[in-house]
Amino acid sequence: VAVGRNPGNKRRIGDNRTPVGRFRVQSIENSQSWKHDFGDGNGVIDGAYGPWFIRLNTGWKGIGIHGTHDPDSRGSMATEGCIRMSNEEVRELRRYAYRNMRVIIEE
């Protein structure tokens, strides 16, 4: 997976850290048509979040587990705070994930 660009537990909006702790799945959303500008000079990316966005109730807006448009980013610190997986892996996870499922994120 890929995690937040900066190490440590999330402290503030925009710090590009992945929150650490025990959370619950808030919703599971089809994200195939979602677009995002990661601010890396590549502009708006179609399919930026892959096929599914598993939104987590972390106390922070927009944190989840999702696929990627950039599979080479896996294994690195590359996200704005989410957990990024391959599209194939998030499809598999989607088969087992459900609303209110417990998710534990550790450093």
Secondary structure by P-SEA (a helix, b strand, c coil): ccccccccccccccccbbbbcccccccccccccccccccccccccccccccccccccccccccccccccccccccccccccbbbccaaaaaaaaaccccccbbbbcc
